[in-house]
């Protein structure tokens, strides 16, 4: 009799738990109207918004649309102006030179052909060149008043090596030219397409600020330039650069807050975020030049709007900061700015739940980028299972996807953070057909899968928001030390 009672008791507990879960999913289903959600996605990815390029009027329209959806959902405005949701992100645009030439040994290297400019301003310079086998040798060489030439070994490292360039400038060098030969392993034209275009950065324009040391790459796969430099004691050259200028760009994060229901836990904040920019209009071989960005990241942005609506009606115990981020496609600019200028102190933010996508390869699972980084994995698995989906981790670690989306801005500051993506089991034609392509349009997505994805995101956030444990890094994670510093843990 005692065994039978115990079995019935446990069965009843299980039944009650199942009913509670069913009730919570029913509440999400009742709150998120499929047609309304699809209409948000249709609007954000329409041709009229012209691909939502950062700095465009169309992205400003998208931002205002998102802000008014936050208002409709009752979110507390956290924008710069009272009663509004817009946080200004001071972006500036650096326009590449209209003309740039390096002339040496009777040859002219020209911008966009066999020359690229990475840094510097407009100038006309007549001087001599000095060749260094290794830039570290500048201290023992006579570089004052000269342009330093060296072979470019690693383009990625060279782009980040600002300290070395500063050291050359302090030593009196007039410029740095790195020679792109046959070794770097990156197609030259790919670098031209990426670097010889308007680039965005965070910060106000300082008209008194110096342009910095001219830094250029020249292409010479024959190795002739290196041999001539090595064989010449004094090599005369001229550098001419025209048309370089900077301008400010209008850009905004959209920020709102949902107050938590628990007197203590509401002091802890969860960030739910998605970037709402894409890459705009680009010239291509076909007639369609609008990159609509349905997967990247119209679906994520719509998921954020859905979450704002649900939690506006059904807030969890913890408070939620909802952020639509700008400038992700230009280098995670909006999230970097928010982390440096948060609307709620960052030490009061216990988790960042980013929703961003490249596409999907399997409609039966979602991707948590990444598993085994934080202690919330089981909650995401539970949420996905409640809508009939499985969860996978990073299947392509060599691509370093975790550090290529907005969650890494929060993680670098110490906030436990993950990216909730649609499934990515491989980087194949199921992704490349649409990723940053003009045919990434509304009619090409599986709406049944997308609705499950949205609901599992909301449900996972709800579980985290009500959890009796605090989200945190798994011991030994790369970002654990930053977390210790942020939260003053000992």
C-alpha positions in Angstrom: 0.0 0.0 0.0 2.9 2.4 0.9 4.7 1.7 -2.4 1.4 2.3 -4.3 0.9 5.6 -2.5 4.5 6.7 -3.3 4.0 5.8 -7.0 0.7 7.7 -7.2 2.3 10.7 -5.4 5.2 10.9 -7.8 2.9 10.4 -10.7 0.8 13.3 -9.5 3.8 15.5 -9.1 5.0 14.6 -12.6 1.5 15.3 -14.0 1.3 18.7 -12.2 4.8 19.6 -13.6 3.7 18.6 -17.1 0.5 20.6 -16.8 2.5 23.6 -15.6 4.8 23.3 -18.6 1.9 22.9 -20.9 0.3 26.0 -19.4 3.4 28.1 -19.9 3.8 27.0 -23.5 0.1 27.6 -24.1 0.6 31.1 -22.7 3.4 31.7 -25.2 1.2 30.4 -28.0 -1.7 32.6 -27.0 0.5 35.7 -26.8 2.5 35.3 -30.0 0.1 35.6 -32.9 1.7 33.9 -36.0 0.3 36.4 -38.5 1.4 39.4 -36.5 4.9 37.9 -36.1 5.2 37.2 -39.8 4.1 40.7 -40.6 7.0 42.1 -38.6 9.4 39.9 -40.5 7.8 40.9 -43.8 8.2 44.6 -43.1 11.8 44.4 -41.8 13.0 42.4 -44.8 11.0 44.2 -47.5 12.6 45.7 -50.5 11.4 49.1 -49.3 13.9 49.0 -46.5 16.7 48.3 -49.0 18.7 45.8 -46.9 18.9 47.9 -43.7 22.5 49.1 -44.2 24.1 50.7 -41.2 23.9 54.5 -41.5 21.0 54.4 -44.0 17.7 56.1 -43.7 16.0 52.7 -44.2 17.8 51.4 -41.0 16.6 54.4 -39.1 13.0 53.6 -40.2 13.5 50.0 -39.1 14.8 51.2 -35.7 11.8 53.5 -35.2 9.5 50.6 -36.1 11.1 48.4 -33.5 11.0 51.2 -30.9 7.3 51.6 -31.4 6.8 47.8 -31.0 8.6 48.1 -27.7 6.3 51.0 -26.7 3.3 49.0 -27.7 4.5 46.1 -25.5 4.9 48.4 -22.5 8.7 48.4 -22.2 10.3 51.1 -20.0 12.2 53.4 -22.4 15.9 53.4 -21.8 16.9 55.7 -24.7 18.9 58.9 -24.5 15.8 61.1 -24.6 13.1 60.8 -21.9 10.3 58.6 -23.1 12.2 57.2 -26.1 14.1 54.0 -26.8 16.9 55.3 -29.1 20.5 55.2 -27.7 22.7 57.1 -30.1 25.7 55.2 -31.2 28.3 57.8 -32.4 29.6 56.2 -35.6 31.8 57.8 -38.1 32.4 56.8 -41.7 36.0 56.7 -43.1 35.8 57.1 -46.9 38.7 55.5 -48.8 40.9 57.7 -51.0 39.6 58.7 -54.5 43.3 58.5 -55.6 46.4 57.0 -54.0 49.7 56.2 -55.6 53.1 55.0 -54.5 55.8 55.6 -57.1 59.2 53.8 -56.7 61.7 52.4 -59.2 59.7 53.8 -62.1 56.6 51.9 -61.2 53.3 53.3 -60.0 51.2 51.3 -57.5 47.6 52.6 -57.7 44.7 52.4 -55.3 42.3 49.5 -55.8 44.6 47.8 -58.3 47.9 47.0 -56.6 47.6 49.3 -53.6 45.4 49.5 -50.5 45.3 52.2 -47.9 44.7 51.1 -44.3 45.4 54.3 -42.4 46.4 57.9 -42.9 45.2 61.1 -44.5 45.6 63.2 -47.6 49.2 64.0 -48.4 51.9 64.5 -51.0 55.3 63.1 -49.9 58.7 63.0 -51.6 61.2 61.0 -49.6 63.3 57.8 -49.5 62.5 54.2 -48.7 64.2 51.9 -46.1 63.6 48.2 -46.2 63.4 46.1 -43.1 63.4 42.3 -43.0 61.5 42.6 -39.7 59.6 45.6 -38.4 61.2 44.9 -35.0 64.5 46.1 -36.5 63.3 49.7 -36.7 65.2 50.7 -33.6 68.6 49.8 -35.2 67.7 51.3 -38.6 67.6 54.9 -39.8 63.9 55.4 -40.3 63.5 59.0 -39.5 61.9 61.0 -42.3 61.7 57.8 -44.5 58.9 55.4 -45.5 59.5 51.9 -44.2 59.0 48.9 -46.5 58.6 45.3 -45.3 57.0 42.1 -46.5 53.5 41.4 -45.3 53.5 38.0 -43.6 50.0 37.9 -42.0 47.3 40.3 -43.1 45.1 39.6 -40.1 47.9 40.3 -37.6 49.0 43.4 -39.6 45.5 44.9 -39.3 45.6 44.6 -35.5 49.2 45.6 -34.9 48.6 49.3 -34.1 51.3 49.3 -31.4 54.0 48.6 -33.9 52.7 51.4 -36.2 52.7 53.8 -33.3 56.3 52.9 -32.5 57.4 53.6 -36.1 55.7 57.0 -36.0 57.4 57.9 -32.7 60.7 56.9 -34.3 60.1 59.5 -37.0 59.1 57.3 -39.9 56.9 59.0 -42.5 54.9 55.9 -43.5 54.7 52.1 -43.7 54.3 50.1 -46.9 53.9 46.4 -46.6 54.5 44.3 -49.7 51.8 41.7 -50.4 53.6 38.8 -52.2 52.6 35.2 -52.8 52.8 34.1 -49.1 49.7 35.6 -47.2 47.3 33.0 -48.6 44.3 35.4 -48.9 43.2 36.5 -52.4 44.2 40.1 -53.1 40.9 40.9 -54.7 39.1 39.8 -51.5 41.1 42.3 -49.5 40.4 45.0 -52.1 36.7 44.3 -51.8 36.8 44.4 -48.0 39.2 47.2 -47.3 38.8 49.6 -50.2 35.4 50.8 -49.2 33.7 53.0 -46.7 34.4 51.7 -43.2 32.6 52.6 -39.9 34.1 53.1 -36.5 32.8 54.2 -33.1 33.6 57.7 -31.9 33.1 61.4 -32.6 35.2 63.0 -35.3 38.0 65.1 -33.8 38.9 67.7 -36.4 42.2 68.4 -34.6 43.2 64.8 -34.4 46.1 63.8 -36.6 45.4 61.3 -39.4 48.2 59.0 -38.2 51.0 57.3 -39.9 50.2 56.4 -43.6 49.9 52.6 -43.7 49.6 51.0 -47.2 49.8 47.6 -48.8 51.2 47.2 -52.3 51.0 44.0 -54.3 54.0 42.5 -55.9 53.9 38.7 -56.4 57.0 38.6 -58.5 59.3 39.6 -55.5 60.9 42.2 -57.8 60.2 45.1 -55.5 61.8 43.4 -52.5 65.0 42.6 -54.6 65.2 46.2 -55.8 64.9 47.6 -52.3 67.5 45.2 -51.0 69.9 46.2 -53.8 69.5 49.9 -53.4 71.2 52.0 -50.7 68.8 54.9 -51.2 65.5 54.5 -53.0 63.6 57.7 -53.9 59.8 57.5 -53.8 56.7 59.6 -53.9 53.3 59.1 -52.2 50.2 60.9 -53.2 46.8 60.5 -51.4 43.6 62.4 -52.2 40.0 62.3 -51.2 40.2 60.7 -47.7 37.6 62.1 -45.3 35.4 61.2 -42.4 31.8 62.0 -41.6 29.4 61.2 -38.8 26.7 58.6 -39.4 23.3 58.4 -37.7 23.0 55.1 -35.8 21.0 54.0 -32.8 20.5 51.0 -30.5 16.9 50.5 -29.5 16.7 49.8 -25.7 13.8 49.0 -23.4 13.4 47.3 -20.0 10.9 44.9 -18.4 10.8 45.1 -14.6 11.1 41.7 -12.9 8.5 40.5 -10.4 10.7 39.3 -7.6 11.8 41.9 -5.1 15.3 40.6 -5.0 15.8 38.9 -8.4 14.6 42.0 -10.3 17.9 43.7 -9.4 19.5 41.1 -11.7 19.1 41.9 -15.4 19.1 39.6 -18.4 19.9 41.2 -21.8 18.0 39.9 -24.8 19.5 41.3 -28.0 19.6 41.0 -31.7 21.2 43.1 -34.4 18.7 44.7 -36.8 21.2 46.0 -39.5 22.2 44.1 -42.6 24.4 45.0 -45.6 22.1 47.1 -47.8 22.3 47.3 -51.6 25.3 45.8 -53.4 26.1 45.5 -57.1 25.9 42.0 -58.3 25.6 39.9 -61.5 21.9 39.5 -61.3 19.1 42.1 -61.4 18.3 41.9 -57.7 20.8 44.1 -55.7 18.8 44.3 -52.4 20.2 42.1 -49.7 17.0 41.7 -47.6 18.6 39.8 -44.7 15.7 37.6 -43.7 17.8 35.0 -42.0 20.5 37.5 -41.0 19.0 39.0 -39.0 15.3 39.7 -39.7 14.3 36.5 -38.0 16.4 37.3 -34.9 15.0 40.9 -34.8 11.4 39.6 -35.1 12.2 37.1 -32.3 13.2 40.0 -30.1 10.0 41.9 -30.9 8.0 38.7 -30.0 10.0 38.4 -26.8 9.2 42.0 -25.9 5.5 41.4 -26.4 5.5 38.3 -24.3 7.5 39.5 -21.4 5.7 42.8 -21.5 2.6 40.8 -20.5 4.3 38.0 -18.5 7.4 39.3 -16.9 9.7 36.8 -15.2 11.3 37.2 -11.7 14.5 38.8 -13.1 14.4 42.1 -15.1 15.0 42.0 -18.8 16.8 44.6 -21.0 15.7 44.3 -24.6 18.2 45.7 -27.2 18.0 45.9 -30.9 21.6 46.5 -31.9 23.0 48.5 -34.8 26.3 48.0 -36.7 26.9 44.3 -36.1 27.7 43.8 -39.8 30.3 46.5 -39.6 32.2 45.0 -36.7 29.9 44.5 -33.7 29.8 48.3 -33.3 26.4 48.7 -31.5 27.1 46.0 -28.9 30.6 47.3 -28.2 29.2 50.8 -27.6 26.4 49.5 -25.3 28.9 47.5 -23.2 31.0 50.7 -22.8 28.0 52.9 -22.1 25.3 50.6 -20.7 21.8 51.9 -19.7 21.9 49.6 -16.7 25.2 49.1 -14.9 26.9 46.1 -16.5 27.6 44.5 -13.1 23.9 44.3 -12.7 23.6 42.3 -15.9 23.9 38.6 -15.2 23.4 37.2 -18.7 23.2 38.1 -22.4 21.0 36.1 -24.7 21.8 37.0 -28.2 19.7 35.8 -31.2 21.5 36.0 -34.5 21.6 33.9 -37.6 23.4 32.9 -40.8 20.7 30.4 -42.0 19.7 26.9 -41.1 20.5 23.4 -42.2 18.2 21.2 -40.1 14.6 22.1 -39.1 14.6 19.6 -36.2 17.3 21.4 -34.0 18.6 24.7 -33.0 22.2 25.7 -32.2 23.4 27.0 -28.9 26.6 28.9 -29.5 28.1 27.6 -27.5 27.3 24.7 -25.2 29.5 24.2 -22.1 30.4 27.8 -21.8 27.7 28.8 -19.2 25.6 26.9 -16.7 22.3 27.5 -18.5 22.5 24.7 -21.1 19.9 22.4 -19.5 17.3 25.3 -19.6 17.8 25.8 -23.3 17.5 22.0 -23.9 14.3 22.0 -21.9 12.8 25.0 -23.8 13.6 23.5 -27.2 12.2 20.1 -26.3 8.9 21.8 -25.2 8.4 22.9 -28.8 9.7 19.7 -30.3 13.2 20.7 -31.2 16.7 19.4 -30.2 19.8 21.4 -29.4 23.3 21.1 -30.9 26.5 23.0 -30.0 29.1 24.5 -32.3 29.7 22.1 -35.2 32.3 24.3 -36.8 34.7 25.5 -34.1 37.4 26.3 -36.6 35.2 29.1 -38.0 35.2 30.9 -34.5 31.5 31.8 -34.8 31.2 32.6 -31.1 33.5 35.6 -31.5 31.8 36.9 -34.6 28.5 38.1 -33.2 27.3 40.5 -30.6 27.4 38.1 -27.6 31.2 38.4 -27.6 31.0 42.1 -26.7 29.2 41.2 -23.5 31.4 38.1 -22.9 34.6 40.2 -23.2 33.3 42.5 -20.5 32.6 39.4 -18.3 28.9 39.0 -18.8 27.9 35.3 -19.4 26.6 35.3 -22.9 25.5 32.9 -25.7 24.1 33.0 -29.2 20.8 31.2 -29.8 20.9 30.4 -33.5 18.9 28.4 -36.0 20.6 25.1 -36.8 24.1 25.1 -38.4 25.4 21.6 -38.9 27.7 22.6 -41.8 28.7 25.6 -43.9 27.3 24.3 -47.2 25.0 25.4 -50.0 22.0 25.4 -47.5 23.8 28.4 -45.9 25.8 29.9 -48.7 22.8 30.1 -51.0 21.3 32.7 -48.7 23.9 34.1 -46.4 24.7 37.7 -47.4 22.9 37.0 -50.7 20.1 39.0 -52.4 17.8 36.0 -52.4 17.6 35.8 -48.6 13.9 36.9 -48.7 10.8 36.1 -46.7 9.3 33.6 -49.0 12.4 31.4 -48.8 12.1 30.4 -45.1 10.3 27.5 -43.4 7.8 29.3 -41.3 6.8 26.3 -39.2 10.4 26.0 -38.1 10.8 29.7 -37.6 7.8 29.8 -35.2 9.2 27.0 -33.1 12.6 28.8 -33.0 11.0 32.0 -31.8 9.0 30.2 -29.1 12.0 28.2 -27.9 14.0 31.5 -27.5 11.2 33.0 -25.4 10.7 30.0 -23.3 14.5 29.6 -22.7 14.7 33.2 -21.6 11.7 32.7 -19.3 13.3 29.7 -17.6 16.6 31.7 -17.1 14.6 34.7 -15.8 12.9 32.5 -13.2 15.8 30.3 -12.3 16.8 30.0 -8.7 20.4 29.9 -9.7 22.5 32.7 -11.2 23.8 32.3 -14.8 27.6 32.1 -14.8 30.6 30.9 -16.8 31.6 27.3 -16.6 34.9 27.1 -14.6 37.9 27.5 -16.9 36.1 29.3 -19.7 38.1 31.8 -21.6 35.9 34.7 -20.3 35.7 33.5 -16.7 38.4 35.9 -15.5 36.6 38.9 -17.1 33.5 37.7 -15.2 35.4 37.6 -11.9 36.6 41.1 -12.5 33.2 42.5 -13.4 31.3 41.0 -10.5 34.2 41.4 -8.0 34.3 37.8 -7.2 37.1 36.4 -5.1 
